[in-house]
Amino acid sequence: MTIPMARPSTGTAELKQIQAVFKSGWLGEGHVTELFEKALGEFTGARHIVAVNTGTSALHLALHALGAGPGDEVVLPSMTFVSDPQAVLMCGARPVFCDIEENTLNVDPHKIKPLLTPKTRAVMPTDFAGLPCDVRAIRRAIGRSDIKIIRDASHSFGSKIKGKPVGIRAGEDATCFSFDPIKNLTCGEGGAILVKTASAAARLRSQKMLGIIRSTWQSFSKKKVEDRRVVQHGFRYHMSNINAAIGLAQLQQFAAFAEKRQKLAVLYDELLQPLPDITLFKRDYAAVVPFMYIIRVAARERDNLISFLVANGVHAGLRYFPCHLQPFFKHAGAALPVTEQLAQEMLSIPLYHGMRESQVHAVAALIKKFFS
Ligand SMILES: Cc1ncc(COP(=O)(O)O)c(C=O)c1O
């Protein structure tokens, strides 16, 4: 038996869309990218969406567009992917790591305030494992309107806030998604930025295309003389038709993907709940589309359990290592007690759309065996 921790769910529907792109003769950013942006808009309820090539570039571009630059500080959780502090550094700004809440695993709004300085330009919370963070509580805790909030929604595509999919309705200045291979929705590689105004979106469109005023596709499809003026500092972050085609096919199947992930997480809850050695992170899976399934076990047992699972063909591990403990960032700030404690106790076990219920039973049975 081998059960991976995560796996993409791509198949014939995605291949069919890619084939259509090949036939069209236009592989780079183009009409399918536009269709994908439109479909994302319909799904999330956002009016202004810019597709890019990775979640990391989405975060970088959002920070850059909202004005983060040299001398600025950005407050963010340490319990996230290293893309977040690296994106801050790409702007020349400084990451300031904040502790998380023990139950939600999201940044603790109450711990943000003491970290704010006149240099704070933005706060960048992550919707960890798929649970949307409370942006309104973060805004209240900040109490300053000059600080921007960028939601890193890389894990929470499809999760709901007050009955509506994560988008840009909760007071964020930008929301960023990642569509890398194992995310709730994948483009192979990809990302997207949701912003509030058409003018912000227009700026992002040129910034993701090296600062050129019109993309090659825009000039070509409108059959105008190409306007290739470079009007600002920009990056090479556009999303190709091929990646957008994968995303488009995935979106059409997303309801089933989400339901399956939710069902598997509920099953894990049921099977693991009775085990006294495990603490569950309880979520309302009617609203949360889980990106990962995480359990909490005593620090003295955690690594032994990982070895036991791996020896039995089940891929399990911590998955997200606190950024402030990474060699490159370890001098960046103060101790974060909750993050550090949880990093010794958290354990991510397999969860992906293609996983079978029998595999969830098998993983749970192994965990039970370990503790008995
Ligand atoms: C929380 C978080 N933010 C950002 C990213 C970056 O996304 P990408 O891999 O698409 O660059 C990831 C990817 O794993 C992530 O988990």
The ligand as an ORCA input file, in Angstrom:
! r2SCAN-3c Opt
* xyz 0 1
  C       0.131     29.294      1.715
  C       0.780     29.338      0.378
  N       1.065     30.529     -0.169
  C       1.636     30.635     -1.376
  C       1.974     29.513     -2.103
  C       2.667     29.687     -3.409
  O       1.979     29.182     -4.467
  P       2.735     28.653     -5.781
  O       3.311     27.306     -5.447
  O       1.646     28.565     -6.784
  O       3.773     29.642     -6.127
  C       1.689     28.248     -1.582
  C       2.043     27.035     -2.339
  O       2.273     25.973     -1.816
  C       1.086     28.146     -0.310
  O       0.809     26.972      0.239
*
